[in-house]
Amino acid sequence: MKYQSPYGSDDPDASYVDRNNATATKGSAVPAKAIEQPQRELVALISAAGLTPGDGDLSQVAKAIQAGKINYAVAGGTANALTATLTPPPTQLTVGMRIFLKTPFINSSATPTLNVNGFGPATIVGNDGSTLPARAYVTDMVAEFEWDGANWRLLDYTSLQTPPRNVTSYSVAGSYTFIVPAGVYKLYCTCVGAGGGAGGIGQRSDGSPKAAGGGGAGGSAFGWIDVDPGQSIAITVGAGGPGGAASANAPSSDGGSGSTGGTSSIGAYMSATGGSGGSGVDCSGGAGGTGVGGQINQIGGAGTDGSGATNLNSYGGAGGASSQGGGGRPSTTKNTIQDGQAKGSGAGSCYYNGWTSTKSGGNGASGLVILQY
């Protein structure tokens, strides 16, 4: 709608003035268009909203705006090539223009398009400009779209809403670097410390067996972290603690205690300490490690204590369980000693029915880091 200046004015932007008898100022002459065109435009707005223009209701313009029908349509076309017709038809697509569409389809393409009032198909992308997954819009969904000058952005979808679909895991002790992929702004992290080693067999003062404790499990931390594409994150996976050696073959000889498992970490975001080694001195099982920095932080399971002597037989302790599963069993007359089994679990110790130099404790399992995005 064009501004209609006073009748007879040479200035197309001239203001209207009132009559003033004291100054002999003549009031502006009002052209017919200045009255007719605003009325017709307001009536068109009211009618486009599905309302019937009437004399008694002076809030119809507000109601028409509130109804939102001029930017709403039921989409047509096909599942991956939507069309929409707005009424009244827009003369152009302007950056920031928003429309609401009821979609009768489910997209299966990562690059669906939308053609509004014949302006041509444009790719639909996520609110953050990301590529869409299948089912980003579904049947009977009312979705909001915004024109960014090149694409239609589906405001109801961002890549942050997508459940993790990719997994990067580090299960061998060592140091690594993870580069955040394009389009990734959050990682779900699992960080597990390494298991402790079990203690080695020893002898009491009377020469009776002295079975050692099992190794404790590493702690665990779980949770989401905020990241940026291209960001470099240092990853450390802790090494399992070695088992303690058997004692000398002499009374009052302590077996070696198992070593503590290494700490695993994900940058400065979260970490998990390793489980303590089982004792070859007092036969106690190793304590579990601790998770730090996650939304969920867990303490690893403790290794069990070695048993007292029964004649010449004594049973070592079992390894503690981690968040990933069970630890190593102690050896028996039927089974050999077990190192830590699940990632982060502690090792089992030895069965004693006579001293040998080979009856050292088992080794703890290495830690674990998993990144999901």
N, C-alpha and C positions, 0 to 999 in steps of 0.2 A: 504494500500500500504506500503510495507516494504522499508526501506532505503537500497539502494544498494551501498556498499562501493567500493572503487577502486579495479579493477581487480588485484588479486594476494595478497591482503592485508589480514593479519590474524586478524586484528581488525575489527569487524563488524560495528564499529562506526567511522572508520578512515575518515579523511577529504581528500578532493581532493586538489592536489597542481599543480601549473603551472610549465612548463618547465622553467629553468633558466640556460642559457648557461654560465653566468659568474661564477656560483657556481657549474656548471656541475650537476644540479639537473634535473632529468628526470621527465617529467609530468606524472600525474596519467593516467593509462589505464582505459578507461570507459567501463564497461560491457554493453552488449546489454540491459539488464533489466533496467538499469538506464535511458535509453532513451525511451524504449518501454512502460514500465509500467506507468510512469506519463502521457504519451500521451493517453494511453488506458483509464486511469481513468478519464482524463479530457473529452475525447470523450464520455465516458459513462454518465458523468454528463450533458454534453450538450444535448445528445440524450434523457436522462430521462426528460429533461425540454421541450421536444417536438420540439427542434431545430435541424436543419440539419447541421452537422459539415461542415465547408467550409474553403477555403484558404484565402478569402479576408477579413473576419471579425475577428479581433483580440480581440473583446470584448465579445465573446460568453460565456466564463466562467462567467463573471459578469452578463450577461443576464440570464444565467441558474440559478444562485443563486437568482437573482431578481424575476424570475418567480415563485419560491416557490413550484413547482409541486411535488418535492420529499417528501414533508410533507403534501400533500393535497390528499384527497380521498372523494368519495361519499360514505356515510355510507350505509351499508346493514343491514341484520338481521331483527329485529322487533322493535316496538316502545320502548320497555323497555329492549331490549337486542341487542344493536347495534354491528355491526361488521365493520371492516375497513381493507383494504389491501393496504399497501404502496408499491411503486415501486421506487427504489429497496427495497427488504424486509430487515428490520433491523435485525441484528444478536441478539440483546437484547434490552430490554427497559431500558433506563438509566434515572436516576432522573433528572428532568429538561427538558426532551424531550417534545417538543411541536408539535402538529399536528393540522391541520385544516380539519374539516369534514363538508360536506354539508349533513344536516339531512333531510331525506324524511319522518320523523315521528314526532309525538307529544307525549312526554312521559306522562304517567298517573301514574307511580309508583314513590315512594319517593326514591327507590333504584335501578335505572336503571343501566345496566352494559355496558361495552364496551370491545370488544375482538379485539385487533389489531394484524393482521398477525398470528393468531392462538396461541398467547402467553397465552390465557385464559381470561375468563371474569373477569373484575375488576369493582368494584362499581364506579359510577360517583357521585362526590360530588361537592358542590359549591367551589368557589375560596377560601373561608374562611374555608373549611372543613365541612360546614353545610349540612344537609340533603336537598335534592332538593324538591321543590313543584312540583305539576303537571304543565306542560307547561313550564318547565325551558328551554327546546329546542322545537322548533316547525318546521313545514314543511318548507323546502327551506331556513332554517336558516344556515348560515355558522358559525360554532362555533369553538372556539379555546380550546383545551384541553392540560393539562400538567400532565405528569406522576410524582407522588410524592414518588414512591417506593412501594405503596400499592394500591392507587386509582388513577383514572383519575379525575383531577380537571377541572370543566367547568369554564373557566376564565371569561366567559361572565355573570356569575351569582354569587352574594353574597347575604347573608341573609338580608343585608341592603337595597337591592333593592325591597324586598318583601313588598307590602302594608300591613299596620297593620291588623292583623287577630284576635288578642286577645285584650280584653278590661277588665281592672280592674277599678272599680269605687268605690269611697268613698262618700257617700251622707248623712251620719249621723255625726253630730258634734263630734269631738274627735281626738285623736292622734293614728297614725297607723305606721307600718313599712312595706315597700314594698321591697322584695328581687328580684333583677333582674334575670329573668330566664336564663337558659343556651342558648347560641346562640343569645342573644339579646344585641345589642350595641347602639340602639337608641330607645327613647320613644317619642311619640307625646303626649303632655300634655295639659290638660285643667284645669285651676285653677280659681275658682270663689269664691269671698268673700261672706260672709253672708249678708243678708238684715237687714236694720235698723228697729227698732220698731216705731210705730206711736205714736203721742202724745195723751194724754188723754184730755177729755173735761174740759173746765173751764168756769168761769163767769166774765163778765166785771164789771166795777164799778157800772153800773146801774142795774146789775143783768141779763143783756141780755147774750145769749149764746156766747161762745168763742170756736169755733171749731179748733182743732189742725191739724198740717200738717202730711202728710203721710211719711213713712220711705223711705230712699234712698236705692237703690240697691247696692250690692257689685260689685266691679270691677272684671275684668277678664283678664287673661293672657293665651296665646296659643302659642305653638311652640314645636320644636324638641329639645331634649337634648341628649348629648352623655353619655353613661353609659357603665359599664362592667358587664358581667355575675357574679352573686353572690354578687353584690354591694347592700348595705343596704341603703335605702332612707327613711328619716323621712317624714311622711305625716301628715298634720294638716288640718282639716276641721273646719272652723269657725262656731260658734253657732249664730243663729239668735238673734238679739237684742230684748229684751222684750219691750212691749208697756208701755207707761207712764200711771200712774193711773189718775182717775178722780180727779178734785179739791174738796176742801171742798164745801159744799152747802152754799156759802156765796158770796156776791159781792166782786169784786176785788180778785178773787181766780184763780190762774193759775193751769191748769192741768199739770201733770207731762210730761216731754219730753221723747220720746222713746230713748232707748239705742242704741248705735252703734253696728252693727254686727261684729262678730269676723273675724279675718284674716285667710285665707286659704293659705297653702304653700306646696311646693314640694321641700324638702331639702333646699339648698341654691340656687337652680336653678331659681325658680320663686315664686311669691306670689301675693295675691290680697287682699286688705283691704276691710273691710265691709262698708256698707252704713251707713250714719249718721242717727240718730233717728229724727223723726218729732218733731217739737217744740210745747210744750203746752203753751209757754209764748208768742211768737209773731206769732204763727200759721203757720210758714214757714215749707215747706217740707224739709226733710233731703237730704243732698248732696250725690251723688253716690261715691262709693269707687273707688280705682285705681288699675289696674294691673301693675305689675313690672316684668321684666326679660324675658318676652316672645318675640317671633318674632312679635307677635301682642298683644298689650296691650290696654285694653278698660276701659273707665270710666262707672260705672253703672248709670242707669237713676235716676234722682232726684225724690223724692216724691213731689206731688203737695201740694200747700198751702191750708189750711183750709179757707172756705168762711166766709165772714162777716155775721152778724146776719140779718135776715129778720123776723121781729116780734120775735117770739120765736123759729124760725127754723134756724139752721146753719148746714152746711155740712162740714164734715172733708175731709182731703186730701187723695188722692189715693197713694198707694205704687208705688215706681219706678220700672221699668222693668229692669231685668238683661239680660245678653247675652243668658240666657236659657228660657226667656219668661216673661210674665206679672206679675205685683205685685198685692197685695190685693186691692180690691175695698173698698171705704168707705161705711159705713152702710147708709141705707135710711129707709123710713117708711115701705118699702117692704122687705128689705134685712138686714141680720145681718152683722156685721163687718167681714172683711176677714183678716186673717194672710197672710204673703207673700205666693204666689202661686208657681211659678217656683223657682227652686233652686237659691238662691242668691237675690231674689226679696224683695222689701220692703213691709211693711204692711200698710193697710188702717186704717183711723181714723173713728170717730163716727159722726153720725147724732144727732143733739141736738134738741129736742122739749120739753125739760124739764129735769132738773138735776136728775140723779140717780148715785149712787156710782159704778155701773157696767159699766159705759161708759168710760172704759180705752181704750187705743189704741191697735191695733193688734200687734202680734209678727212677726218679720222678719223671712224669710225662712233661713234655714241653708245653708252653702256654699256647694261646690262640687269640687271634684278632680277626673279626669278621666285620665287613662294611657292607651295608645294604642301601641301595639307592635306586 
